[in-house]
Amino acid sequence: MKRLLEKMNKEAMDILAGEVIDKVTENIEKVVRKDENRAEKKFDEHQKKMVSKNPDNVHLWMQEKYQTSGMVFHKEWSDYLFYDIDGNLKYIA
């Protein structure tokens, strides 16, 4: 009987631990999404501001994309992606 109770307690603790881990993971994902949304909103506001200040210019937006290769000797480099105001890829450098 004692072993059965110990086994039930262990299983209950495992279930509770799993639920806690799931809840913590869910909360972390919410914070990450909130930060991503905040950054995206900030970029959109900046983009609108720059276009409104210079409506006659052709605007390009740059995004840096990191690359790595090699199993033993790692090599890192970046590609720079240039987009127009509509989000169409124009150039890669």
Residue pairs with C-beta under 8 A, 6 or more apart in sequence:
47 59
47 61
47 85
50 59
51 59
51 85
58 84
59 84
59 85
60 82
60 83
60 84
60 90
60 91
61 82
61 83
61 84
61 85
62 80
62 81
62 82
62 83
63 80
63 81
63 83
64 78
64 79
64 80
64 81
65 78
65 79
65 80
65 81
66 76
66 77
66 78
67 76
67 77
67 78
67 79
68 74
68 75
68 76
69 75
79 92
79 93
80 92
80 93
81 89
81 91
81 92
82 89
82 90
82 91
82 92
82 93
83 89
83 90
84 90
